[in-house]
């Protein structure tokens, strides 16, 4: 049995805990195992989460969570006093919960201020050198960031629990996402309308909110045509909005009539239900890619300036062989660079130069399983 650190938190004494993750959709989803592992080791604890309002669907319905509290960016429209009042009401609701433990999973200063106001007995956050006494005195524990070799975001999040003396098991590292009955019902009807059977179509989500993470329309069109000719219909999705709609339209214009356009028709929960019924998922480094992986759908993911070791599709349950395939350039020694396109120009050579043949080969490998 591994030795326990001297300042480990006595899990049996935790009655209520709050997990704070104020980031984008994919980041929030990848924090889900923290709730799973904490609940498994402290089953009597009531666990809440605090996220931005637009990301709440990533955690709502999670079996380990009691409530998901939100910070709404729309509060900014209320004016200075209105926003302050909204935030103060949130603080009062959180204080009323009486948290024993706060787990802050980012370097955001808001988490430090909230932790001070909530005054839990224990609290943990990333160790941030150079932040001074204000950050240091806001928490009782600090977990170290990865050094040298890259570490997946799921593991980095779980390091907060490891610092408290909790060792997550492989099963507790699963990324859990619950679509819900309404989302399931809508997707079932949509598939029937298109004459599609579960397990007999490919789900493609080509756009990303970040242009420098996108592949080419010609590349995706080539993949769609080849898979369709192999007998696999390809369903295209995208978030609502003109920008993403144009990306899908450009792909379909080159696809010779292949491809089924469902862009802008689904919420994130519904997207999860759609991915769960697909044979495989195709896409880039984006929240829908993480959603598909969370639904245990095999993923082919294209990576350019972002790092697959840090942000790649998470193999739920850590199987001996990953069900996913990452396609990344082996000719660009500069990647992953984290820059928004080469020279900051929003276009990433390492990504757009990927040949369609590699994507088709990876897709065929997963479809054959």
Residue pairs with C-beta under 8 A, 6 or more apart in sequence:
2 167
4 165
5 165
7 140
7 141
8 164
8 165
9 101
9 122
9 141
9 164
9 165
9 166
11 41
11 42
11 45
11 165
11 166
12 42
12 44
13 100
14 42
14 45
14 100
14 101
14 122
15 44
15 45
15 46
15 98
15 100
16 45
16 46
16 47
16 48
16 97
16 98
16 99
16 100
16 101
17 38
17 42
17 45
17 46
17 47
17 48
17 99
17 100
17 101
17 102
17 103
18 47
18 48
18 49
18 50
18 94
18 97
18 99
18 101
18 102
18 103
18 118
18 120
19 31
19 34
19 35
19 38
19 47
19 48
19 49
19 50
19 103
19 105
20 49
20 50
20 51
20 102
20 103
20 104
20 105
20 106
20 108
20 111
20 114
21 27
21 28
21 31
21 49
21 50
21 51
21 105
21 106
21 157
22 50
22 51
22 52
22 71
22 106
22 108
22 110
22 111
23 52
23 55
23 106
24 55
24 287
25 54
25 55
25 58
25 268
25 287
25 290
26 286
26 287
26 289
26 290
26 311
27 106
27 153
28 51
28 52
28 55
28 58
28 59
29 58
29 59
29 175
29 177
29 287
29 290
29 291
29 294
30 153
30 154
30 157
30 175
30 290
30 314
31 49
31 59
31 105
31 157
32 58
32 59
32 62
32 175
32 176
32 177
32 294
33 154
33 157
33 158
33 168
33 172
33 173
33 174
33 175
33 176
34 103
34 105
34 157
34 158
34 160
34 161
35 47
35 49
35 59
35 62
35 64
35 65
36 62
36 64
36 172
36 173
36 174
36 176
37 158
37 161
37 166
37 168
37 169
37 172
37 173
38 45
38 47
38 64
38 103
38 161
38 166
39 45
39 47
39 63
39 64
40 64
40 168
40 169
40 172
41 161
41 166
45 101
46 66
46 97
47 64
47 65
47 66
48 65
48 66
48 67
48 68
48 69
48 97
48 99
49 59
49 62
49 65
49 67
49 68
49 69
50 68
50 69
50 70
50 71
50 94
50 114
51 58
51 59
51 68
51 69
51 70
51 71
52 70
52 71
52 72
52 73
53 70
53 71
53 72
53 73
53 74
54 73
56 68
56 70
57 267
57 268
57 269
58 177
58 268
58 287
59 65
59 68
60 68
60 178
61 178
61 179
61 180
62 68
62 176
62 177
62 178
63 176
63 178
64 176
69 90
69 93
69 94
71 87
71 90
71 110
72 86
75 82
75 83
75 86
75 87
76 83
78 85
78 86
91 114
91 117
91 118
94 114
94 118
95 117
95 118
99 118
99 120
100 120
100 121
100 122
101 120
101 121
101 122
101 123
101 124
101 164
102 111
102 114
102 115
102 118
102 120
102 122
102 123
102 124
102 139
103 123
103 124
103 160
103 161
104 111
104 112
104 114
104 115
104 123
104 124
104 125
104 126
104 139
104 160
105 125
105 126
105 157
105 160
106 126
107 125
107 126
107 128
109 135
111 125
112 125
112 134
112 135
112 138
112 139
113 138
115 123
115 125
115 138
115 139
116 138
121 140
122 140
122 141
122 164
123 138
123 139
123 140
123 141
124 139
124 140
124 141
124 142
124 143
124 160
124 163
124 164
125 135
125 138
125 139
125 141
125 142
125 143
125 160
126 142
126 143
126 145
126 160
127 142
127 143
127 144
127 145
128 135
128 142
136 142
141 163
141 164
142 163
143 159
143 160
143 162
143 163
144 159
144 163
145 156
146 156
149 309
150 307
150 309
150 310
151 309
151 310
152 309
152 310
152 311
152 312
152 314
153 310
153 311
154 173
154 175
154 314
155 173
158 168
158 173
161 168
162 168
170 317
170 318
171 317
173 316
173 317
173 318
174 316
174 317
175 290
175 293
175 294
175 314
175 316
176 294
177 272
177 291
177 294
177 295
179 187
179 269
179 270
179 272
179 273
179 276
180 269
182 269
183 267
183 269
183 270
183 272
183 273
184 273
186 266
186 270
186 273
187 266
187 270
187 273
187 274
187 277
190 262
190 265
190 266
190 274
191 197
191 198
191 201
191 274
191 277
194 235
194 260
194 262
196 233
196 235
196 260
198 277
199 277
199 278
199 279
200 232
200 233
200 279
201 232
201 233
201 234
201 235
201 260
201 277
201 278
201 279
202 227
202 232
202 233
202 234
202 235
202 278
202 279
202 280
202 281
202 282
202 363
202 367
203 234
203 235
203 237
203 274
203 275
203 278
203 280
203 281
203 282
203 292
203 297
204 220
204 223
204 224
204 234
204 235
204 236
204 237
204 259
204 281
204 282
204 283
205 236
205 237
205 238
205 271
205 281
205 282
205 283
205 286
205 288
205 289
205 292
206 214
206 215
206 220
206 236
206 238
206 247
206 248
206 251
206 282
206 283
206 284
207 214
207 238
207 239
207 243
207 244
207 247
207 248
207 286
208 214
208 284
208 285
208 286
209 239
209 286
210 340
211 340
211 341
211 346
211 347
212 304
212 305
212 339
212 340
212 341
212 346
212 347
212 348
212 351
213 284
213 285
213 286
213 304
213 305
213 306
213 348
213 351
214 247
214 284
214 351
215 284
215 302
215 351
215 352
215 354
216 352
217 247
217 250
217 251
217 253
217 254
218 254
219 352
219 354
219 356
219 359
220 251
220 282
221 251
221 252
221 253
221 254
221 255
221 256
222 356
222 360
223 234
223 282
223 356
223 359
223 360
223 363
224 234
224 236
224 251
224 255
224 258
224 259
225 255
225 256
225 258
226 356
226 360
227 234
227 360
227 363
227 364
227 367
228 234
228 258
228 259
230 364
230 367
232 279
232 367
233 260
234 258
234 259
234 260
234 282
235 259
235 260
235 262
235 274
235 278
236 248
236 251
236 252
236 259
236 260
236 261
236 262
236 263
237 262
237 263
237 265
237 266
237 271
237 274
237 288
238 244
238 245
238 247
238 248
238 263
238 264
239 264
240 264
241 264
244 263
244 264
245 263
245 264
248 261
248 263
251 259
252 259
252 261
262 274
266 274
268 287
268 291
271 288
271 291
272 291
272 292
272 294
272 295
275 281
275 288
275 291
275 292
275 295
275 297
276 295
276 296
276 297
278 292
278 297
279 297
279 298
279 366
279 367
280 297
280 298
280 299
280 300
280 363
280 366
280 367
281 288
281 289
281 292
281 293
281 297
281 298
281 299
281 300
282 299
282 300
282 359
282 363
283 289
283 292
283 299
283 300
283 301
283 302
284 301
284 302
284 303
284 304
284 351
285 301
285 302
285 303
285 304
285 306
285 308
285 311
289 299
289 301
289 313
290 313
290 314
292 299
292 313
293 299
293 313
293 314
293 315
293 316
293 324
294 314
294 316
296 316
296 323
298 323
298 324
298 325
298 366
298 369
299 313
299 323
299 324
299 325
300 324
300 325
300 327
300 359
300 362
300 363
300 366
301 308
301 312
301 313
301 324
301 325
301 326
301 327
302 326
302 327
302 328
302 351
302 354
302 359
303 311
303 312
303 326
303 327
303 328
303 335
303 336
303 351
304 328
304 329
304 335
304 336
304 348
304 350
304 351
304 352
305 335
305 336
305 337
305 338
305 339
305 340
305 341
305 348
305 350
305 351
306 336
306 338
307 336
307 338
308 326
308 328
308 336
310 336
312 324
312 326
313 322
313 324
313 326
315 322
315 323
315 324
323 366
325 362
325 365
325 366
327 354
327 358
327 359
327 362
328 335
328 350
328 354
329 335
329 350
329 351
329 353
329 354
331 350
331 353
332 349
332 350
334 350
335 350
340 346
341 347
341 348
342 348
342 349
